[in-house]
Amino acid sequence: GLLLSAYDKKGEKNKILELIQKRIDEDKPVTDPVKAFLITRYFAQKEFEKVLTLQHECFNIGTDDVLKALFFSAINLNEYEIGIQAGLALEELATIPAEMMISFNSYLAKLYFDSGQNDKTLEYLLKSDDLKSLTNLVFQYDFENDDQILKKILLLLEEYRKVTKNKDDIAYILALIYSHDKDSDKSIAAMNDVSMDYLLANNLTIAAATIYLQNAADIDKARELIELAPPDSQFTTNDIIAGILFGTEQDSLTFEICLQELNENEKPKSTIFIQYALVAEKYDSKSNIIERVKRGLEMYPDNLDLMNAVGYMIADEQIEEEYELSLQLLEKAVQIAPENEMIWDSLAWVYFRMGRYNDALDAMKLPLSKEIKNSEIAYHLGEIYLKLNNKTEAENYLKLAVEIADDENSIKLAEKILEENFRR
């Protein structure tokens, strides 16, 4: 004790730890309090590997602070079995405060889940009896990109559903997961099992509307749910529906709702005009589109997103008589937001459509100064370089557009040009 105090006063705490560790390594006598000091200091310094090398000492000492150090070190290092053993020892010790039991049981449930023990995972989730614990466990995994994890989660949730009293909770979570998995039938079936009282009490009516729109395109049900939500003076029901449909790439329905809002509302939100501009080319005449977006520009003359959407739409749809309007909007937009690479890309595209290829490349200076992570920008660069007869760069960027693969139309167009110009 005197030796520890002396080194501590000198500020040589690491020297203390080295001396204690050396005695342990040499099997020399070290008292439990000194070992506990070493283990908890390692934990405080986030030296979790060192804590785990002393796991036998942790179990022999068996005090709350030492077992917690081992438990959380194992969690940090994904050492599931050690974590479980430490957790069970803590549980047996019965020193965890009642207010911490939900969190503790959640940690143990995760350890069991990660070690593939679904029955024990279920046991500790039920002990915690807490929706937040369940959602934290489920949504920390990247199940959208990992089919094995997704199967494990769905199996766990379906088992949990059989035994829990919280039927609404689990049905709602299953509806979300099945929706992520694009299993529309199961998502809607689960959502239908969620009571309206539950949705209202938890302010989930708009979230539920999203599930019905995404999985069943059920506009009537979505409208009913959204209108039960607390009033929002900023957005109409059509605003919300159009936003959900646009976000889930249901273009024809987005167009219908936007058109309805444009016809029924004297002053629609700017988002309605933006979404309309981005989808209307497939469903409306060019004259109608121009008339309606000009109405939006009169209402929101300084809205960057609207300026960009309209300017780009005119260029992309090659509405030649409105190229000057497109140029005017986009040149104004880049002055307001000179660091916005997507607006520079739109400006480059209108220059391209006008046959001003050098100006188009010049407008791409900002996107070119960064790593390109957007298929559309890469495709546009490929087109521009091809017109400037720089076939090497054209091919590089067209291939990049295909590799990035985040915009279906750009991928198709890039592949077509590659096939016609570089694969013969």
Secondary structure, 3 states (H helix, E strand, C coil): CHHHHHHHHCCCHHHHHHHHHHHHHCCCCCCHHHHHHHHHHHHHCCCHHHHHHCHHHHHHHCCHHHHHHHHHHHHHCCCHHHHHHHHHHHHHHCCCCHHHHHHHHHHHHHHHHHCCCHHHHHHHHHHHCCHHHHHHHHHCCCHHHCHHHHHHHHHHHHHHHHHCCCHHHHHHHHHHHHHHCCCHHHHHHHHHCCCHHHHHHCCCHHHHHHHHHHHHCCHHHHHHHHCCCCCCCCCCHHHHHHHHHHHCCCHHHHHHHHHHHHHHCCCCCHHHHHHHHHHHHHCCCHHHHHHHHHHHHHHCCCCHHHHHHHHHHHHHCCCHHHHHHHHHHHHHHHHHCCCCHHHHHHHHHHHHHCCCHHHHHHHCHHHHCCCCCCHHHHHHHHHHHHHCCCHHHHHHHHHHHHHHCCCHHHHHHHHHHHHHHHCC
